[in-house]
């Protein structure tokens, strides 16, 4: 018997940078594919951490620790590219 494969879905995720890496509120809006909203949040936090440390040499544990400091504010099913803020 083979394991049932869960289809990944697209998500848009908004995260807030930790206070210690920015002078004021700063956000990262990422597009990921995941099996669940919680997995989408994890993936977006890692994307944001990688973007912040782009070009720096960071080991996996340090990157994961940094990623956990990003606060997830919004998870939307689908890749929402044109959000209008009013």
GUVO-985772 format. One record per residue (C-alpha): x, y negated, z negated; residue in three letters. Coordinates in pm, 1 decimal, m for minus. Layout:
REM GUVO-985772
REC         px         py         pz   gudo
REC          X          Y          Z    ALA
...
END
This chain:
REM GUVO-985772
REC         px         py         pz   gudo
REC        0.0        0.0        0.0    UNK
REC      138.5     m342.6       91.3    UNK
REC      110.5     m655.3     m119.0    UNK
REC     m159.4     m896.4      m10.4    UNK
REC       m5.5    m1215.7      122.1    UNK
REC     m174.7    m1536.2       14.8    UNK
REC     m191.6    m1796.2      288.4    UNK
REC      m19.4    m2122.3      205.7    UNK
REC     m221.9    m2440.8      249.7    UNK
REC     m106.1    m2797.7      314.3    UNK
REC     m106.1    m3042.9       22.8    UNK
REC      m16.8    m3408.5      m22.7    UNK
REC      131.9    m3489.3     m362.6    UNK
REC      207.8    m3821.4     m529.9    UNK
REC      465.4    m3818.0     m810.2    UNK
REC      610.0    m4095.5    m1026.2    UNK
REC      984.1    m4122.9    m1080.6    UNK
REC     1105.3    m4093.1    m1440.2    UNK
REC     1158.8    m4428.6    m1614.3    UNK
REC     1530.1    m4364.3    m1657.6    UNK
REC     1597.3    m4364.7    m1281.3    UNK
REC     1409.0    m4679.3    m1178.0    UNK
REC     1353.7    m5033.9    m1301.8    UNK
REC      979.7    m5014.8    m1259.6    UNK
REC      710.2    m4785.1    m1132.1    UNK
REC      836.6    m4599.2     m826.6    UNK
REC      656.8    m4319.1     m646.4    UNK
REC      730.4    m4038.5     m405.1    UNK
REC      459.0    m3909.0     m170.6    UNK
REC      536.7    m3567.0      m27.2    UNK
REC      382.5    m3311.1      204.2    UNK
REC      419.5    m2945.4      108.6    UNK
REC      270.7    m2605.7      187.3    UNK
REC      177.2    m2395.7     m113.5    UNK
REC      m53.3    m2120.8     m235.0    UNK
REC     m205.3    m2336.9     m510.7    UNK
REC     m216.7    m2696.4     m635.4    UNK
REC       24.4    m2611.3     m919.4    UNK
REC      276.4    m2466.7     m674.9    UNK
REC      231.0    m2777.6     m457.6    UNK
REC      313.2    m2995.9     m759.2    UNK
REC      629.8    m2796.5     m829.5    UNK
REC      742.8    m2817.4     m468.4    UNK
REC      677.1    m3193.3     m448.4    UNK
REC      868.1    m3254.9     m771.8    UNK
REC     1166.8    m3067.9     m625.1    UNK
REC     1139.1    m3264.9     m298.9    UNK
REC     1140.9    m3591.1     m491.7    UNK
REC     1440.9    m3484.7     m699.8    UNK
REC     1631.0    m3381.4     m385.6    UNK
REC     1546.0    m3714.2     m221.0    UNK
REC     1670.9    m3903.3     m525.1    UNK
REC     1996.0    m3706.2     m535.2    UNK
REC     2041.9    m3694.7     m156.3    UNK
REC     2411.0    m3660.0      m82.6    UNK
REC     2503.2    m3587.9     m445.1    UNK
REC     2623.1    m3246.6     m544.5    UNK
REC     2375.9    m3117.0     m802.0    UNK
REC     2340.2    m2759.7     m921.5    UNK
REC     2005.0    m2584.2     m912.9    UNK
REC     1941.0    m2601.9    m1289.3    UNK
REC     2012.7    m2976.3    m1304.6    UNK
REC     1789.4    m3035.7    m1002.7    UNK
REC     1505.3    m2837.8    m1162.2    UNK
REC     1547.2    m3030.1    m1488.3    UNK
REC     1529.4    m3360.8    m1300.9    UNK
REC     1228.7    m3241.1    m1099.2    UNK
REC     1040.2    m3161.2    m1421.2    UNK
REC     1073.5    m3527.5    m1523.6    UNK
REC      867.5    m3646.9    m1224.4    UNK
REC      505.3    m3698.6    m1330.1    UNK
REC      243.8    m3563.1    m1090.2    UNK
REC      m29.5    m3822.9    m1036.3    UNK
REC     m228.2    m3690.1     m739.9    UNK
REC     m266.6    m3367.3     m545.1    UNK
REC     m480.6    m3366.9     m230.7    UNK
REC     m552.1    m3064.7      m14.6    UNK
REC     m431.6    m3133.8      338.9    UNK
REC     m161.9    m3363.0      469.3    UNK
REC     m313.6    m3708.4      418.9    UNK
REC      m83.9    m3940.6      612.0    UNK
REC     m293.4    m4255.1      623.4    UNK
REC     m398.6    m4345.9      272.2    UNK
REC     m509.4    m4707.0      246.1    UNK
REC     m459.4    m4868.6      m94.1    UNK
REC     m703.7    m5147.4     m173.4    UNK
END
